[in-house]
């Protein structure tokens, strides 16, 4: 039980961090059609919330001296897969 709570807290913290560091704010836009980034983020996928999806992004070191932190991305991906397999968040996946 304690491990599950810690995992949920870590996943929630990761989601908040990823949302806070998103490259391009998409506030006020609820259509999935407008997904192209502009400005400094041009050419990158954008993050945001639509009527049917929630997109989050993150950057994790997979090589080099900080590569031990790259395993965090596997945990985050596993948690989001679990959430999506169980209906998502308010029906959004």
PyMOL Python script that loads the backbone (N, CA, C, O; Angstrom):
from pymol import cmd

cmd.read_pdbstr("""\
ATOM      1  N   UNK A   1       0.825  -1.190   0.000  1.00  0.00           N
ATOM      2  CA  UNK A   1       0.000   0.000   0.000  1.00  0.00           C
ATOM      3  C   UNK A   1       0.871   1.256   0.000  1.00  0.00           C
ATOM      4  O   UNK A   1       0.595   2.208  -0.729  1.00  0.00           O
ATOM      5  N   UNK A   2       1.906   1.253   0.807  1.00  0.00           N
ATOM      6  CA  UNK A   2       2.789   2.414   0.912  1.00  0.00           C
ATOM      7  C   UNK A   2       3.533   2.646  -0.404  1.00  0.00           C
ATOM      8  O   UNK A   2       3.718   3.788  -0.824  1.00  0.00           O
ATOM      9  N   UNK A   3       3.960   1.555  -1.054  1.00  0.00           N
ATOM     10  CA  UNK A   3       4.669   1.657  -2.322  1.00  0.00           C
ATOM     11  C   UNK A   3       3.762   2.235  -3.407  1.00  0.00           C
ATOM     12  O   UNK A   3       4.211   3.040  -4.224  1.00  0.00           O
ATOM     13  N   UNK A   4       2.487   1.830  -3.422  1.00  0.00           N
ATOM     14  CA  UNK A   4       1.526   2.349  -4.401  1.00  0.00           C
ATOM     15  C   UNK A   4       1.317   3.844  -4.208  1.00  0.00           C
ATOM     16  O   UNK A   4       1.255   4.597  -5.179  1.00  0.00           O
ATOM     17  N   UNK A   5       1.210   4.270  -2.959  1.00  0.00           N
ATOM     18  CA  UNK A   5       1.032   5.695  -2.681  1.00  0.00           C
ATOM     19  C   UNK A   5       2.249   6.484  -3.136  1.00  0.00           C
ATOM     20  O   UNK A   5       2.113   7.558  -3.723  1.00  0.00           O
ATOM     21  N   UNK A   6       3.435   5.959  -2.870  1.00  0.00           N
ATOM     22  CA  UNK A   6       4.661   6.636  -3.299  1.00  0.00           C
ATOM     23  C   UNK A   6       4.740   6.707  -4.815  1.00  0.00           C
ATOM     24  O   UNK A   6       5.164   7.721  -5.369  1.00  0.00           O
ATOM     25  N   UNK A   7       4.331   5.626  -5.496  1.00  0.00           N
ATOM     26  CA  UNK A   7       4.347   5.610  -6.959  1.00  0.00           C
ATOM     27  C   UNK A   7       3.359   6.625  -7.530  1.00  0.00           C
ATOM     28  O   UNK A   7       3.666   7.336  -8.486  1.00  0.00           O
ATOM     29  N   UNK A   8       2.192   6.680  -6.942  1.00  0.00           N
ATOM     30  CA  UNK A   8       1.200   7.659  -7.404  1.00  0.00           C
ATOM     31  C   UNK A   8       1.687   9.084  -7.180  1.00  0.00           C
ATOM     32  O   UNK A   8       1.509   9.944  -8.042  1.00  0.00           O
ATOM     33  N   UNK A   9       2.299   9.338  -6.029  1.00  0.00           N
ATOM     34  CA  UNK A   9       2.824  10.678  -5.742  1.00  0.00           C
ATOM     35  C   UNK A   9       3.931  11.035  -6.720  1.00  0.00           C
ATOM     36  O   UNK A   9       3.992  12.168  -7.197  1.00  0.00           O
ATOM     37  N   UNK A  10       4.812  10.080  -7.027  1.00  0.00           N
ATOM     38  CA  UNK A  10       5.886  10.333  -7.980  1.00  0.00           C
ATOM     39  C   UNK A  10       5.333  10.593  -9.379  1.00  0.00           C
ATOM     40  O   UNK A  10       5.817  11.478 -10.083  1.00  0.00           O
ATOM     41  N   UNK A  11       4.330   9.830  -9.779  1.00  0.00           N
ATOM     42  CA  UNK A  11       3.727  10.032 -11.102  1.00  0.00           C
ATOM     43  C   UNK A  11       3.016  11.376 -11.180  1.00  0.00           C
ATOM     44  O   UNK A  11       3.093  12.068 -12.196  1.00  0.00           O
ATOM     45  N   UNK A  12       2.325  11.743 -10.109  1.00  0.00           N
ATOM     46  CA  UNK A  12       1.650  13.044 -10.089  1.00  0.00           C
ATOM     47  C   UNK A  12       2.665  14.173 -10.148  1.00  0.00           C
ATOM     48  O   UNK A  12       2.454  15.161 -10.851  1.00  0.00           O
ATOM     49  N   UNK A  13       3.761  14.037  -9.419  1.00  0.00           N
ATOM     50  CA  UNK A  13       4.810  15.059  -9.450  1.00  0.00           C
ATOM     51  C   UNK A  13       5.434  15.156 -10.837  1.00  0.00           C
ATOM     52  O   UNK A  13       5.720  16.250 -11.323  1.00  0.00           O
ATOM     53  N   UNK A  14       5.644  13.996 -11.473  1.00  0.00           N
ATOM     54  CA  UNK A  14       6.197  13.996 -12.830  1.00  0.00           C
ATOM     55  C   UNK A  14       5.244  14.670 -13.803  1.00  0.00           C
ATOM     56  O   UNK A  14       5.675  15.428 -14.672  1.00  0.00           O
ATOM     57  N   UNK A  15       3.948  14.399 -13.664  1.00  0.00           N
ATOM     58  CA  UNK A  15       2.959  15.023 -14.548  1.00  0.00           C
ATOM     59  C   UNK A  15       2.940  16.526 -14.366  1.00  0.00           C
ATOM     60  O   UNK A  15       2.862  17.267 -15.346  1.00  0.00           O
ATOM     61  N   UNK A  16       3.009  16.988 -13.128  1.00  0.00           N
ATOM     62  CA  UNK A  16       3.037  18.433 -12.857  1.00  0.00           C
ATOM     63  C   UNK A  16       4.295  19.046 -13.438  1.00  0.00           C
ATOM     64  O   UNK A  16       4.239  20.106 -14.060  1.00  0.00           O
ATOM     65  N   UNK A  17       5.431  18.390 -13.242  1.00  0.00           N
ATOM     66  CA  UNK A  17       6.688  18.897 -13.770  1.00  0.00           C
ATOM     67  C   UNK A  17       6.663  18.962 -15.293  1.00  0.00           C
ATOM     68  O   UNK A  17       7.089  19.955 -15.884  1.00  0.00           O
ATOM     69  N   UNK A  18       6.165  17.904 -15.926  1.00  0.00           N
ATOM     70  CA  UNK A  18       6.097  17.895 -17.385  1.00  0.00           C
ATOM     71  C   UNK A  18       5.165  18.978 -17.910  1.00  0.00           C
ATOM     72  O   UNK A  18       5.458  19.624 -18.916  1.00  0.00           O
ATOM     73  N   UNK A  19       4.051  19.173 -17.230  1.00  0.00           N
ATOM     74  CA  UNK A  19       3.111  20.216 -17.639  1.00  0.00           C
ATOM     75  C   UNK A  19       3.725  21.597 -17.459  1.00  0.00           C
ATOM     76  O   UNK A  19       3.566  22.465 -18.317  1.00  0.00           O
ATOM     77  N   UNK A  20       4.423  21.801 -16.352  1.00  0.00           N
ATOM     78  CA  UNK A  20       5.021  23.108 -16.066  1.00  0.00           C
ATOM     79  C   UNK A  20       6.143  23.441 -17.032  1.00  0.00           C
ATOM     80  O   UNK A  20       6.396  24.616 -17.302  1.00  0.00           O
ATOM     81  N   UNK A  21       6.818  22.434 -17.555  1.00  0.00           N
ATOM     82  CA  UNK A  21       7.945  22.692 -18.444  1.00  0.00           C
ATOM     83  C   UNK A  21       7.598  22.501 -19.911  1.00  0.00           C
ATOM     84  O   UNK A  21       8.490  22.403 -20.754  1.00  0.00           O
ATOM     85  N   UNK A  22       6.321  22.448 -20.217  1.00  0.00           N
ATOM     86  CA  UNK A  22       5.893  22.265 -21.609  1.00  0.00           C
ATOM     87  C   UNK A  22       6.457  23.390 -22.468  1.00  0.00           C
ATOM     88  O   UNK A  22       6.537  24.540 -22.038  1.00  0.00           O
ATOM     89  N   UNK A  23       6.840  23.044 -23.668  1.00  0.00           N
ATOM     90  CA  UNK A  23       7.484  24.001 -24.565  1.00  0.00           C
ATOM     91  C   UNK A  23       6.531  25.086 -25.044  1.00  0.00           C
ATOM     92  O   UNK A  23       6.924  26.246 -25.167  1.00  0.00           O
ATOM     93  N   UNK A  24       5.297  24.725 -25.312  1.00  0.00           N
ATOM     94  CA  UNK A  24       4.374  25.674 -25.922  1.00  0.00           C
ATOM     95  C   UNK A  24       3.019  25.578 -25.237  1.00  0.00           C
ATOM     96  O   UNK A  24       2.404  24.512 -25.239  1.00  0.00           O
ATOM     97  N   UNK A  25       2.555  26.648 -24.665  1.00  0.00           N
ATOM     98  CA  UNK A  25       1.256  26.648 -23.988  1.00  0.00           C
ATOM     99  C   UNK A  25       0.142  26.629 -25.016  1.00  0.00           C
ATOM    100  O   UNK A  25       0.175  27.387 -25.985  1.00  0.00           O
ATOM    101  N   UNK A  26      -0.854  25.761 -24.811  1.00  0.00           N
ATOM    102  CA  UNK A  26      -1.961  25.633 -25.746  1.00  0.00           C
ATOM    103  C   UNK A  26      -3.270  26.044 -25.095  1.00  0.00           C
ATOM    104  O   UNK A  26      -4.320  25.517 -25.464  1.00  0.00           O
ATOM    105  N   UNK A  27      -3.249  26.955 -24.151  1.00  0.00           N
ATOM    106  CA  UNK A  27      -4.464  27.351 -23.436  1.00  0.00           C
ATOM    107  C   UNK A  27      -5.496  27.939 -24.383  1.00  0.00           C
ATOM    108  O   UNK A  27      -5.175  28.702 -25.295  1.00  0.00           O
ATOM    109  N   UNK A  28      -6.746  27.561 -24.138  1.00  0.00           N
ATOM    110  CA  UNK A  28      -7.840  28.118 -24.915  1.00  0.00           C
ATOM    111  C   UNK A  28      -8.058  27.447 -26.252  1.00  0.00           C
ATOM    112  O   UNK A  28      -8.937  27.866 -27.005  1.00  0.00           O
ATOM    113  N   UNK A  29      -7.290  26.421 -26.577  1.00  0.00           N
ATOM    114  CA  UNK A  29      -7.440  25.741 -27.851  1.00  0.00           C
ATOM    115  C   UNK A  29      -7.854  24.306 -27.582  1.00  0.00           C
ATOM    116  O   UNK A  29      -7.078  23.522 -27.035  1.00  0.00           O
ATOM    117  N   UNK A  30      -9.073  23.964 -27.963  1.00  0.00           N
ATOM    118  CA  UNK A  30      -9.606  22.645 -27.666  1.00  0.00           C
ATOM    119  C   UNK A  30      -9.671  21.739 -28.885  1.00  0.00           C
ATOM    120  O   UNK A  30     -10.286  20.674 -28.815  1.00  0.00           O
ATOM    121  N   UNK A  31      -9.061  22.122 -29.996  1.00  0.00           N
ATOM    122  CA  UNK A  31      -9.135  21.280 -31.179  1.00  0.00           C
ATOM    123  C   UNK A  31      -7.845  20.511 -31.365  1.00  0.00           C
ATOM    124  O   UNK A  31      -6.754  21.036 -31.144  1.00  0.00           O
ATOM    125  N   UNK A  32      -7.982  19.264 -31.772  1.00  0.00           N
ATOM    126  CA  UNK A  32      -6.810  18.422 -31.995  1.00  0.00           C
ATOM    127  C   UNK A  32      -6.153  18.733 -33.332  1.00  0.00           C
ATOM    128  O   UNK A  32      -5.050  18.254 -33.593  1.00  0.00           O
ATOM    129  N   UNK A  33      -6.801  19.523 -34.185  1.00  0.00           N
ATOM    130  CA  UNK A  33      -6.262  19.821 -35.503  1.00  0.00           C
ATOM    131  C   UNK A  33      -5.052  20.734 -35.429  1.00  0.00           C
ATOM    132  O   UNK A  33      -4.151  20.618 -36.260  1.00  0.00           O
ATOM    133  N   UNK A  34      -5.004  21.628 -34.470  1.00  0.00           N
ATOM    134  CA  UNK A  34      -3.928  22.597 -34.367  1.00  0.00           C
ATOM    135  C   UNK A  34      -2.833  22.050 -33.459  1.00  0.00           C
ATOM    136  O   UNK A  34      -2.795  22.362 -32.269  1.00  0.00           O
ATOM    137  N   UNK A  35      -1.936  21.226 -34.025  1.00  0.00           N
ATOM    138  CA  UNK A  35      -0.906  20.604 -33.204  1.00  0.00           C
ATOM    139  C   UNK A  35       0.502  21.014 -33.604  1.00  0.00           C
ATOM    140  O   UNK A  35       1.460  20.545 -32.989  1.00  0.00           O
ATOM    141  N   UNK A  36       0.670  21.859 -34.596  1.00  0.00           N
ATOM    142  CA  UNK A  36       2.000  22.257 -35.035  1.00  0.00           C
ATOM    143  C   UNK A  36       2.549  23.355 -34.140  1.00  0.00           C
ATOM    144  O   UNK A  36       1.850  24.319 -33.828  1.00  0.00           O
ATOM    145  N   UNK A  37       3.792  23.209 -33.733  1.00  0.00           N
ATOM    146  CA  UNK A  37       4.429  24.213 -32.898  1.00  0.00           C
ATOM    147  C   UNK A  37       4.964  25.339 -33.769  1.00  0.00           C
ATOM    148  O   UNK A  37       5.206  25.157 -34.962  1.00  0.00           O
ATOM    149  N   UNK A  38       5.144  26.487 -33.165  1.00  0.00           N
ATOM    150  CA  UNK A  38       5.704  27.621 -33.882  1.00  0.00           C
ATOM    151  C   UNK A  38       6.751  28.278 -33.002  1.00  0.00           C
ATOM    152  O   UNK A  38       6.907  27.915 -31.837  1.00  0.00           O
ATOM    153  N   UNK A  39       7.465  29.238 -33.554  1.00  0.00           N
ATOM    154  CA  UNK A  39       8.466  29.953 -32.781  1.00  0.00           C
ATOM    155  C   UNK A  39       9.642  29.067 -32.420  1.00  0.00           C
ATOM    156  O   UNK A  39      10.133  28.307 -33.255  1.00  0.00           O
ATOM    157  N   UNK A  40      10.102  29.164 -31.161  1.00  0.00           N
ATOM    158  CA  UNK A  40      11.265  28.419 -30.706  1.00  0.00           C
ATOM    159  C   UNK A  40      11.021  26.909 -30.706  1.00  0.00           C
ATOM    160  O   UNK A  40      11.975  26.131 -30.697  1.00  0.00           O
ATOM    161  N   UNK A  41       9.778  26.497 -30.717  1.00  0.00           N
ATOM    162  CA  UNK A  41       9.442  25.071 -30.660  1.00  0.00           C
ATOM    163  C   UNK A  41       9.113  24.494 -32.024  1.00  0.00           C
ATOM    164  O   UNK A  41       8.669  23.349 -32.113  1.00  0.00           O
ATOM    165  N   UNK A  42       9.313  25.243 -33.071  1.00  0.00           N
ATOM    166  CA  UNK A  42       8.936  24.780 -34.401  1.00  0.00           C
ATOM    167  C   UNK A  42       9.607  23.448 -34.722  1.00  0.00           C
ATOM    168  O   UNK A  42      10.804  23.271 -34.499  1.00  0.00           O
ATOM    169  N   UNK A  43       8.822  22.520 -35.244  1.00  0.00           N
ATOM    170  CA  UNK A  43       9.318  21.214 -35.615  1.00  0.00           C
ATOM    171  C   UNK A  43       9.178  20.176 -34.521  1.00  0.00           C
ATOM    172  O   UNK A  43       9.473  19.002 -34.745  1.00  0.00           O
ATOM    173  N   UNK A  44       8.734  20.583 -33.343  1.00  0.00           N
ATOM    174  CA  UNK A  44       8.550  19.646 -32.239  1.00  0.00           C
ATOM    175  C   UNK A  44       7.067  19.372 -32.053  1.00  0.00           C
ATOM    176  O   UNK A  44       6.228  20.205 -32.398  1.00  0.00           O
ATOM    177  N   UNK A  45       6.747  18.218 -31.514  1.00  0.00           N
ATOM    178  CA  UNK A  45       5.366  17.945 -31.162  1.00  0.00           C
ATOM    179  C   UNK A  45       4.986  18.840 -29.996  1.00  0.00           C
ATOM    180  O   UNK A  45       5.825  19.167 -29.157  1.00  0.00           O
ATOM    181  N   UNK A  46       3.745  19.226 -29.945  1.00  0.00           N
ATOM    182  CA  UNK A  46       3.299  20.085 -28.859  1.00  0.00           C
ATOM    183  C   UNK A  46       2.561  19.275 -27.807  1.00  0.00           C
ATOM    184  O   UNK A  46       2.106  18.160 -28.064  1.00  0.00           O
ATOM    185  N   UNK A  47       2.452  19.842 -26.643  1.00  0.00           N
ATOM    186  CA  UNK A  47       1.723  19.214 -25.556  1.00  0.00           C
ATOM    187  C   UNK A  47       0.438  19.978 -25.335  1.00  0.00           C
ATOM    188  O   UNK A  47       0.306  21.118 -25.780  1.00  0.00           O
ATOM    189  N   UNK A  48      -0.499  19.370 -24.659  1.00  0.00           N
ATOM    190  CA  UNK A  48      -1.720  20.083 -24.362  1.00  0.00           C
ATOM    191  C   UNK A  48      -2.882  19.163 -24.089  1.00  0.00           C
ATOM    192  O   UNK A  48      -2.745  17.939 -24.092  1.00  0.00           O
ATOM    193  N   UNK A  49      -4.032  19.768 -23.852  1.00  0.00           N
ATOM    194  CA  UNK A  49      -5.247  19.050 -23.522  1.00  0.00           C
ATOM    195  C   UNK A  49      -6.299  19.358 -24.571  1.00  0.00           C
ATOM    196  O   UNK A  49      -6.559  20.522 -24.876  1.00  0.00           O
ATOM    197  N   UNK A  50      -6.913  18.301 -25.129  1.00  0.00           N
ATOM    198  CA  UNK A  50      -8.021  18.463 -26.063  1.00  0.00           C
ATOM    199  C   UNK A  50      -9.238  17.764 -25.467  1.00  0.00           C
ATOM    200  O   UNK A  50      -9.191  17.289 -24.333  1.00  0.00           O
ATOM    201  N   UNK A  51     -10.323  17.701 -26.227  1.00  0.00           N
ATOM    202  CA  UNK A  51     -11.526  17.029 -25.743  1.00  0.00           C
ATOM    203  C   UNK A  51     -11.322  15.531 -25.547  1.00  0.00           C
ATOM    204  O   UNK A  51     -12.024  14.919 -24.742  1.00  0.00           O
ATOM    205  N   UNK A  52     -10.375  14.929 -26.267  1.00  0.00           N
ATOM    206  CA  UNK A  52     -10.209  13.476 -26.186  1.00  0.00           C
ATOM    207  C   UNK A  52      -8.826  13.024 -25.725  1.00  0.00           C
ATOM    208  O   UNK A  52      -8.643  11.845 -25.422  1.00  0.00           O
ATOM    209  N   UNK A  53      -7.849  13.929 -25.663  1.00  0.00           N
ATOM    210  CA  UNK A  53      -6.496  13.519 -25.307  1.00  0.00           C
ATOM    211  C   UNK A  53      -5.836  14.496 -24.350  1.00  0.00           C
ATOM    212  O   UNK A  53      -6.223  15.661 -24.248  1.00  0.00           O
ATOM    213  N   UNK A  54      -4.837  13.993 -23.658  1.00  0.00           N
ATOM    214  CA  UNK A  54      -3.929  14.810 -22.855  1.00  0.00           C
ATOM    215  C   UNK A  54      -2.531  14.431 -23.317  1.00  0.00           C
ATOM    216  O   UNK A  54      -2.141  13.268 -23.212  1.00  0.00           O
ATOM    217  N   UNK A  55      -1.772  15.396 -23.827  1.00  0.00           N
ATOM    218  CA  UNK A  55      -0.422  15.113 -24.307  1.00  0.00           C
ATOM    219  C   UNK A  55       0.585  15.743 -23.362  1.00  0.00           C
ATOM    220  O   UNK A  55       0.526  16.936 -23.064  1.00  0.00           O
ATOM    221  N   UNK A  56       1.509  14.918 -22.900  1.00  0.00           N
ATOM    222  CA  UNK A  56       2.597  15.374 -22.051  1.00  0.00           C
ATOM    223  C   UNK A  56       3.901  14.992 -22.714  1.00  0.00           C
ATOM    224  O   UNK A  56       3.961  14.020 -23.467  1.00  0.00           O
ATOM    225  N   UNK A  57       4.929  15.741 -22.440  1.00  0.00           N
ATOM    226  CA  UNK A  57       6.233  15.425 -22.989  1.00  0.00           C
ATOM    227  C   UNK A  57       7.295  15.531 -21.914  1.00  0.00           C
ATOM    228  O   UNK A  57       7.083  16.164 -20.880  1.00  0.00           O
ATOM    229  N   UNK A  58       8.419  14.920 -22.154  1.00  0.00           N
ATOM    230  CA  UNK A  58       9.510  14.985 -21.198  1.00  0.00           C
ATOM    231  C   UNK A  58      10.829  14.684 -21.867  1.00  0.00           C
ATOM    232  O   UNK A  58      10.882  14.074 -22.935  1.00  0.00           O
ATOM    233  N   UNK A  59      11.881  15.115 -21.229  1.00  0.00           N
ATOM    234  CA  UNK A  59      13.226  14.862 -21.721  1.00  0.00           C
ATOM    235  C   UNK A  59      13.977  14.140 -20.613  1.00  0.00           C
ATOM    236  O   UNK A  59      14.089  14.644 -19.495  1.00  0.00           O
ATOM    237  N   UNK A  60      14.486  12.968 -20.926  1.00  0.00           N
ATOM    238  CA  UNK A  60      15.201  12.165 -19.948  1.00  0.00           C
ATOM    239  C   UNK A  60      16.547  11.752 -20.520  1.00  0.00           C
ATOM    240  O   UNK A  60      16.630  11.401 -21.696  1.00  0.00           O
ATOM    241  N   UNK A  61      17.600  11.786 -19.718  1.00  0.00           N
ATOM    242  CA  UNK A  61      18.918  11.374 -20.204  1.00  0.00           C
ATOM    243  C   UNK A  61      18.981   9.858 -20.353  1.00  0.00           C
ATOM    244  O   UNK A  61      18.723   9.135 -19.391  1.00  0.00           O
ATOM    245  N   UNK A  62      19.318   9.369 -21.533  1.00  0.00           N
ATOM    246  CA  UNK A  62      19.407   7.938 -21.767  1.00  0.00           C
ATOM    247  C   UNK A  62      20.852   7.481 -21.914  1.00  0.00           C
ATOM    248  O   UNK A  62      21.126   6.285 -22.005  1.00  0.00           O
ATOM    249  N   UNK A  63      21.774   8.438 -21.935  1.00  0.00           N
ATOM    250  CA  UNK A  63      23.196   8.098 -21.992  1.00  0.00           C
ATOM    251  C   UNK A  63      23.971   9.175 -21.240  1.00  0.00           C
ATOM    252  O   UNK A  63      23.433  10.233 -20.915  1.00  0.00           O
ATOM    253  N   UNK A  64      25.229   8.889 -20.974  1.00  0.00           N
ATOM    254  CA  UNK A  64      26.070   9.847 -20.274  1.00  0.00           C
ATOM    255  C   UNK A  64      26.001   9.686 -18.770  1.00  0.00           C
ATOM    256  O   UNK A  64      25.421   8.726 -18.264  1.00  0.00           O
ATOM    257  N   UNK A  65      26.600  10.635 -18.055  1.00  0.00           N
ATOM    258  CA  UNK A  65      26.716  10.505 -16.607  1.00  0.00           C
ATOM    259  C   UNK A  65      25.377  10.528 -15.864  1.00  0.00           C
ATOM    260  O   UNK A  65      25.293   9.996 -14.757  1.00  0.00           O
ATOM    261  N   UNK A  66      24.358  11.111 -16.423  1.00  0.00           N
ATOM    262  CA  UNK A  66      23.049  11.193 -15.760  1.00  0.00           C
ATOM    263  C   UNK A  66      22.082  10.124 -16.255  1.00  0.00           C
ATOM    264  O   UNK A  66      20.885  10.206 -15.979  1.00  0.00           O
ATOM    265  N   UNK A  67      22.575   9.126 -16.976  1.00  0.00           N
ATOM    266  CA  UNK A  67      21.688   8.136 -17.589  1.00  0.00           C
ATOM    267  C   UNK A  67      20.919   7.297 -16.573  1.00  0.00           C
ATOM    268  O   UNK A  67      19.913   6.682 -16.925  1.00  0.00           O
ATOM    269  N   UNK A  68      21.368   7.258 -15.331  1.00  0.00           N
ATOM    270  CA  UNK A  68      20.623   6.515 -14.310  1.00  0.00           C
ATOM    271  C   UNK A  68      19.216   7.094 -14.137  1.00  0.00           C
ATOM    272  O   UNK A  68      18.289   6.375 -13.766  1.00  0.00           O
ATOM    273  N   UNK A  69      19.059   8.380 -14.404  1.00  0.00           N
ATOM    274  CA  UNK A  69      17.748   9.017 -14.297  1.00  0.00           C
ATOM    275  C   UNK A  69      16.834   8.661 -15.470  1.00  0.00           C
ATOM    276  O   UNK A  69      15.634   8.932 -15.416  1.00  0.00           O
ATOM    277  N   UNK A  70      17.372   8.069 -16.512  1.00  0.00           N
ATOM    278  CA  UNK A  70      16.576   7.669 -17.670  1.00  0.00           C
ATOM    279  C   UNK A  70      15.544   6.610 -17.344  1.00  0.00           C
ATOM    280  O   UNK A  70      14.556   6.473 -18.065  1.00  0.00           O
ATOM    281  N   UNK A  71      15.751   5.852 -16.267  1.00  0.00           N
ATOM    282  CA  UNK A  71      14.776   4.838 -15.887  1.00  0.00           C
ATOM    283  C   UNK A  71      13.487   5.467 -15.374  1.00  0.00           C
ATOM    284  O   UNK A  71      12.451   4.802 -15.341  1.00  0.00           O
ATOM    285  N   UNK A  72      13.529   6.712 -14.982  1.00  0.00           N
ATOM    286  CA  UNK A  72      12.317   7.404 -14.548  1.00  0.00           C
ATOM    287  C   UNK A  72      11.294   7.412 -15.680  1.00  0.00           C
ATOM    288  O   UNK A  72      10.098   7.252 -15.438  1.00  0.00           O
ATOM    289  N   UNK A  73      11.761   7.599 -16.912  1.00  0.00           N
ATOM    290  CA  UNK A  73      10.838   7.643 -18.050  1.00  0.00           C
ATOM    291  C   UNK A  73      10.087   6.331 -18.213  1.00  0.00           C
ATOM    292  O   UNK A  73       8.932   6.336 -18.639  1.00  0.00           O
ATOM    293  N   UNK A  74      10.718   5.205 -17.884  1.00  0.00           N
ATOM    294  CA  UNK A  74      10.047   3.909 -17.981  1.00  0.00           C
ATOM    295  C   UNK A  74       8.936   3.809 -16.948  1.00  0.00           C
ATOM    296  O   UNK A  74       7.861   3.285 -17.240  1.00  0.00           O
ATOM    297  N   UNK A  75       9.185   4.304 -15.752  1.00  0.00           N
ATOM    298  CA  UNK A  75       8.163   4.295 -14.707  1.00  0.00           C
ATOM    299  C   UNK A  75       6.995   5.200 -15.046  1.00  0.00           C
ATOM    300  O   UNK A  75       5.837   4.838 -14.837  1.00  0.00           O
ATOM    301  N   UNK A  76       7.302   6.381 -15.570  1.00  0.00           N
ATOM    302  CA  UNK A  76       6.252   7.327 -15.958  1.00  0.00           C
ATOM    303  C   UNK A  76       5.417   6.727 -17.093  1.00  0.00           C
ATOM    304  O   UNK A  76       4.189   6.806 -17.067  1.00  0.00           O
ATOM    305  N   UNK A  77       6.076   6.132 -18.081  1.00  0.00           N
ATOM    306  CA  UNK A  77       5.357   5.521 -19.207  1.00  0.00           C
ATOM    307  C   UNK A  77       4.468   4.374 -18.730  1.00  0.00           C
ATOM    308  O   UNK A  77       3.346   4.221 -19.212  1.00  0.00           O
ATOM    309  N   UNK A  78       4.958   3.571 -17.788  1.00  0.00           N
ATOM    310  CA  UNK A  78       4.163   2.460 -17.269  1.00  0.00           C
ATOM    311  C   UNK A  78       2.934   2.975 -16.525  1.00  0.00           C
ATOM    312  O   UNK A  78       1.849   2.408 -16.653  1.00  0.00           O
ATOM    313  N   UNK A  79       3.096   4.038 -15.755  1.00  0.00           N
ATOM    314  CA  UNK A  79       1.958   4.586 -15.015  1.00  0.00           C
ATOM    315  C   UNK A  79       0.917   5.163 -15.967  1.00  0.00           C
ATOM    316  O   UNK A  79      -0.279   4.922 -15.797  1.00  0.00           O
ATOM    317  N   UNK A  80       1.359   5.921 -16.963  1.00  0.00           N
ATOM    318  CA  UNK A  80       0.405   6.495 -17.910  1.00  0.00           C
ATOM    319  C   UNK A  80      -0.287   5.407 -18.718  1.00  0.00           C
ATOM    320  O   UNK A  80      -1.464   5.551 -19.047  1.00  0.00           O
ATOM    321  N   UNK A  81       0.409   4.320 -19.047  1.00  0.00           N
ATOM    322  CA  UNK A  81      -0.230   3.191 -19.734  1.00  0.00           C
ATOM    323  C   UNK A  81      -1.318   2.601 -18.838  1.00  0.00           C
ATOM    324  O   UNK A  81      -2.414   2.293 -19.306  1.00  0.00           O
ATOM    325  N   UNK A  82      -1.013   2.445 -17.555  1.00  0.00           N
ATOM    326  CA  UNK A  82      -1.994   1.928 -16.596  1.00  0.00           C
ATOM    327  C   UNK A  82      -3.220   2.833 -16.539  1.00  0.00           C
ATOM    328  O   UNK A  82      -4.351   2.347 -16.563  1.00  0.00           O
ATOM    329  N   UNK A  83      -3.004   4.143 -16.463  1.00  0.00           N
ATOM    330  CA  UNK A  83      -4.130   5.096 -16.406  1.00  0.00           C
ATOM    331  C   UNK A  83      -4.955   5.004 -17.678  1.00  0.00           C
ATOM    332  O   UNK A  83      -6.183   4.962 -17.613  1.00  0.00           O
ATOM    333  N   UNK A  84      -4.296   4.973 -18.844  1.00  0.00           N
ATOM    334  CA  UNK A  84      -5.019   4.897 -20.113  1.00  0.00           C
ATOM    335  C   UNK A  84      -5.782   3.594 -20.266  1.00  0.00           C
ATOM    336  O   UNK A  84      -6.893   3.590 -20.796  1.00  0.00           O
ATOM    337  N   UNK A  85      -5.200   2.471 -19.805  1.00  0.00           N
ATOM    338  CA  UNK A  85      -5.870   1.183 -19.884  1.00  0.00           C
ATOM    339  C   UNK A  85      -7.100   1.107 -18.977  1.00  0.00           C
ATOM    340  O   UNK A  85      -7.973   0.262 -19.172  1.00  0.00           O
ATOM    341  N   UNK A  86      -7.157   1.987 -17.997  1.00  0.00           N
ATOM    342  CA  UNK A  86      -8.271   2.011 -17.054  1.00  0.00           C
ATOM    343  C   UNK A  86      -9.191   3.217 -17.273  1.00  0.00           C
ATOM    344  O   UNK A  86      -9.811   3.702 -16.326  1.00  0.00           O
ATOM    345  N   UNK A  87      -9.281   3.699 -18.505  1.00  0.00           N
ATOM    346  CA  UNK A  87     -10.238   4.739 -18.838  1.00  0.00           C
ATOM    347  C   UNK A  87      -9.688   6.140 -18.974  1.00  0.00           C
ATOM    348  O   UNK A  87     -10.422   7.043 -19.375  1.00  0.00           O
ATOM    349  N   UNK A  88      -8.434   6.353 -18.657  1.00  0.00           N
ATOM    350  CA  UNK A  88      -7.846   7.672 -18.786  1.00  0.00           C
ATOM    351  C   UNK A  88      -8.290   8.609 -17.662  1.00  0.00           C
ATOM    352  O   UNK A  88      -8.737   8.161 -16.606  1.00  0.00           O
ATOM    353  N   UNK A  89      -8.162   9.891 -17.898  1.00  0.00           N
ATOM    354  CA  UNK A  89      -8.562  10.927 -16.942  1.00  0.00           C
ATOM    355  C   UNK A  89      -9.756  11.635 -17.515  1.00  0.00           C
ATOM    356  O   UNK A  89      -9.648  12.334 -18.522  1.00  0.00           O
ATOM    357  N   UNK A  90     -10.892  11.462 -16.882  1.00  0.00           N
ATOM    358  CA  UNK A  90     -12.162  12.018 -17.375  1.00  0.00           C
ATOM    359  C   UNK A  90     -12.411  11.624 -18.824  1.00  0.00           C
ATOM    360  O   UNK A  90     -12.926  12.420 -19.610  1.00  0.00           O
ATOM    361  N   UNK A  91     -12.043  10.385 -19.179  1.00  0.00           N
ATOM    362  CA  UNK A  91     -12.259   9.880 -20.536  1.00  0.00           C
ATOM    363  C   UNK A  91     -11.200  10.295 -21.526  1.00  0.00           C
ATOM    364  O   UNK A  91     -11.253   9.876 -22.683  1.00  0.00           O
ATOM    365  N   UNK A  92     -10.243  11.098 -21.121  1.00  0.00           N
ATOM    366  CA  UNK A  92      -9.155  11.517 -22.015  1.00  0.00           C
ATOM    367  C   UNK A  92      -7.993  10.555 -21.845  1.00  0.00           C
ATOM    368  O   UNK A  92      -7.682  10.144 -20.727  1.00  0.00           O
ATOM    369  N   UNK A  93      -7.357  10.199 -22.934  1.00  0.00           N
ATOM    370  CA  UNK A  93      -6.220   9.286 -22.880  1.00  0.00           C
ATOM    371  C   UNK A  93      -4.971   9.984 -23.315  1.00  0.00           C
ATOM    372  O   UNK A  93      -3.900   9.377 -23.337  1.00  0.00           O
TER     373      UNK A  93
END
""", "prot")
cmd.dss("prot")
cmd.show_as("cartoon", "prot")
cmd.util.cbc("prot")
cmd.orient("prot")
